[in-house]
Amino acid sequence: MTEPNWKVVVDRDRLTISSAAYTFTINGTDPEHLEAAVADLQSAVRGTYGQYCGLSRAAEMVGERWGFLIVRDLLMGPRSAADLHAGLPRISANLLARRLRELAYSGVVRPVGDGLGDGELVRYELTEYGRGLEDAVLAFGRWGAATLATPRPEDIVTDSSLIVALKAMFRPDAARDVRLSYELRVGDHVLGVRIDDGALEVAVGPLPGADAVLDLGHMLLALTTGEMTADDVLTTGQVRVKGDPMLLHRFVELFQLPVLPAPKALA
């Protein structure tokens, strides 16, 4: 995209962005208000990358900030804007509404219901075209996991992020002819996992009658990258198993992250 030549001036109660063609003034300095206003400006001047390329077109549709995370959460099923905001608390409500409009315009999401009924909220779901992003989301998750280390103080984990992570880690070829069920406890989150001949289902909540209950604590990443072995975490008590301890070994065989070289700056 062609980069505009902007001049930015900030004083005590306003932000002014100007170029040879326009002047854009934002009153107030509240961070959420500024973020939404800048997003408005980006939408107004957004063009294309000028590339006849599928990757370029995809980046134009979902590459803006928060786009992939909105898609990630909608892969779990329809959500209202309030539901999405609960899982993405650092996005402002105005910016979330704008991203949803942009994704709808691109045919990635669609609204469900009109919100006119008593207590009814407009919900959003992925279109068939939007659901085609699942493999890309999982691939990006696997790639980005190479840079994960100790969580930053502001980092959160959600049910949606854990479910997508498990799908990204799952090895369907290793799960052929395997029929197992697990209840996973990861921090404060509880997930039910069913594996049936190479197919994976993950749902939020306990799974009564599971073959094993794995209380993984904060060891999921270490186990799936090979940093720690099942024997290591069982010996130290960092992971507790209700059921056959060998099912933890089997879990590690079925859920693995590829070992990629981390960027040198983060190594």
Helices and strands as residue ranges (DSSP letters): E 7-10, E 14-18, E 23-27, H 31-45, H 54-62, H 67-74, E 79-80, H 81-87, H 93-105, E 109-112, E 123-126, H 128-131, H 134-144, G 145-147, H 159-169, G 172-175, E 179-186, E 189-196, E 199-204, E 212-215, H 220-225, H 230-236, E 240-242, H 246-254
